[in-house]
Amino acid sequence: MKKIYGRPKYLKPRKFHYCAGCGHSLVHKMLMELVDELDIADRVIGVAPAGCAVLAYDYMDIDIVESAHGRGPAVATGIKRSVPNLVVINYQGDGDLAAIGTAESIHAASRGEQIMTVFINNGIYGMTGGQMAPTTLEGMRATTAPKGRDPRREGYPLDLSSLLAQIPGVVYAERVSVSTPRGIRQTKKALEAGLRCQLDGEPGLALIEVLSMCPTNWKMSPLDSCKWMDEVMSKKFQVKVLVDRRTKAIKKAASGNVD
Ligand code: SF4
């Protein structure tokens, strides 16, 4: 596989609207590097969410469809089932995937849809100004939990990826973080693994959860956001492979032909 250096060919030469220190731009860049490296530009299609990444089509020079809030998995399902040869990337944030779209997320997983969901988890509603999300940590402040999330009042943080990983229709699920250079490298590997599930015809959904900084709504500097991610957030949402049911990868590993 060729390696891309500098600006990826399919990342448009535009200034991101994302705040300084936000993780979205890193994930966009890695996805576009992979589109080039895996040579899938003519068959990849994205599904963009409501949320801070609503303008993903302004940056990624690939076909992208906009979905209604939380409905990305349903839109991605329709695309993949209509044209099975397409490589479908469903991009969602935590409010989108784990609150408003919980039903779609669970049922796409239970149907084993052959799509990749990229789940950006920053523990808060970003675009709308910092309201509590399902993933907001205990004690973490949000505009709708100004004293910090109290489970007796606001319930416990929801680890939806771990729930989804229990469903047999999920063929691969990994949680990664973009708070360090090492985490960024691992994120790219995880995204590649997710895309390869479709290229290899793995019978199920790939889910890559990316812990991503939101300095603006966390009210921290970009550097402090990275530290908080490592020291606090990743203790609750642990970075690891949540499930690996890939048949071909297992076969390749067994025969020693892993590339
Ligand atoms: S509000 Fe948060 S998630 Fe949204 S662009 Fe700014 S830093 Fe990123």
Residues whose N, C-alpha, C, O or C-beta is under 5 A from the ligand:
A	BS01	SF4	Y18 C19 C22 C52 G126 M127 M213 C214 P215 T216 N217
